[in-house]
Amino acid sequence: MAKVFSVMGSPRKGGNTDILVGRIAEGAGAAGAGVETVRLGELELRECDGCHACWRGRPCSKNDDMRLLYPKVADSEVLVLGTPVYWYGPTALMKAFLDRFVYFNCEANRPMVRGKRAAVAIVLEETHAETWRPVVEFFQRSLAYLEMDLAETIVVPGVGKKGAILTQPQRLEEAYRLGSRLAGNGR
Ligand SMILES: Cc1cc2nc3c(=O)[nH]c(=O)nc-3n(C[C@H](O)[C@H](O)[C@H](O)COP(=O)(O)O)c2cc1C
């Protein structure tokens, strides 16, 4: 059974990212995956400052909730990353989370993420591709650098207000099916 670990990177609980990531997790769970989701806004995460203690075989020097998240990332077969677009980038929460992946950027820790399947879920108010494309590229390039396999991407533009994504049931159905695919090995 695939373990799908989802990371919800909006500070807005019950908002569009939360709903979208929730639908992906539901689809994965219904297809037999083990699912766990965390909301970064409910956790304490400090910034990576490049001290590289992790590269010297030590635990991360920041004694915060990332110490709980590293093993969850490592133990999962699939990592789902959800964020709204904030000023043409991901949220500060999601950026802080991914900055801490410096931990996996050394030979000793790289096997914990190498080849791991990932999915990215992005929401935004605007509808221009120019707005969300840099965010997709940020994930594509970062995950590729870490030798991870970005298997699925879903972008839902045109959703600004909290819960606006509920007016796009077809996109939520798409997210559900994406989740089902993540549960298996097929694409
Ligand atoms: C600080 C901030 C910056 C934002 N920047 C953008 C932006 O650059 N482009 C855009 O289309 N929407 C932008 N938005 C709108 C959010 O992407 C949109 O409201 C989204 O649905 C929020 O997702 P959530 O409900 O999961 O928090 C911004 C919202 C906030 C609060």
PDBQT file of the ligand as one rigid body, heavy atoms in Angstrom, charges set to zero:
ROOT
HETATM    1  C1  LIG A 201      -0.175  37.459   0.419  1.00  0.00    +0.000 C 
HETATM    2  C2  LIG A 201      -0.968  37.026  -0.777  1.00  0.00    +0.000 A 
HETATM    3  C3  LIG A 201      -0.409  37.113  -2.032  1.00  0.00    +0.000 A 
HETATM    4  C4  LIG A 201      -1.121  36.690  -3.163  1.00  0.00    +0.000 A 
HETATM    5  N1  LIG A 201      -0.539  36.790  -4.385  1.00  0.00    +0.000 NA
HETATM    6  C5  LIG A 201      -1.229  36.369  -5.480  1.00  0.00    +0.000 A 
HETATM    7  C6  LIG A 201      -0.640  36.457  -6.787  1.00  0.00    +0.000 A 
HETATM    8  O1  LIG A 201       0.492  36.905  -6.969  1.00  0.00    +0.000 OA
HETATM    9  N2  LIG A 201      -1.388  36.022  -7.842  1.00  0.00    +0.000 N 
HETATM   10  C7  LIG A 201      -2.649  35.498  -7.681  1.00  0.00    +0.000 A 
HETATM   11  O2  LIG A 201      -3.260  35.102  -8.673  1.00  0.00    +0.000 OA
HETATM   12  N3  LIG A 201      -3.213  35.389  -6.452  1.00  0.00    +0.000 NA
HETATM   13  C8  LIG A 201      -2.544  35.831  -5.366  1.00  0.00    +0.000 A 
HETATM   14  N4  LIG A 201      -3.113  35.720  -4.120  1.00  0.00    +0.000 N 
HETATM   15  C9  LIG A 201      -4.461  35.109  -4.008  1.00  0.00    +0.000 C 
HETATM   16  C10 LIG A 201      -4.414  33.652  -3.573  1.00  0.00    +0.000 C 
HETATM   17  O3  LIG A 201      -3.575  32.867  -4.414  1.00  0.00    +0.000 OA
HETATM   18  C11 LIG A 201      -5.833  33.064  -3.612  1.00  0.00    +0.000 C 
HETATM   19  O4  LIG A 201      -6.681  33.811  -2.775  1.00  0.00    +0.000 OA
HETATM   20  C12 LIG A 201      -5.858  31.609  -3.209  1.00  0.00    +0.000 C 
HETATM   21  O5  LIG A 201      -7.136  31.060  -3.491  1.00  0.00    +0.000 OA
HETATM   22  C13 LIG A 201      -5.563  31.420  -1.732  1.00  0.00    +0.000 C 
HETATM   23  O6  LIG A 201      -5.548  30.052  -1.440  1.00  0.00    +0.000 OA
HETATM   24  P1  LIG A 201      -6.009  29.475  -0.009  1.00  0.00    +0.000 P 
HETATM   25  O7  LIG A 201      -7.509  29.661   0.079  1.00  0.00    +0.000 OA
HETATM   26  O8  LIG A 201      -5.608  28.061  -0.042  1.00  0.00    +0.000 OA
HETATM   27  O9  LIG A 201      -5.258  30.250   1.015  1.00  0.00    +0.000 OA
HETATM   28  C14 LIG A 201      -2.435  36.179  -3.003  1.00  0.00    +0.000 A 
HETATM   29  C15 LIG A 201      -3.006  36.092  -1.719  1.00  0.00    +0.000 A 
HETATM   30  C16 LIG A 201      -2.294  36.527  -0.618  1.00  0.00    +0.000 A 
HETATM   31  C17 LIG A 201      -2.944  36.439   0.752  1.00  0.00    +0.000 C 
ENDROOT
TORSDOF 0
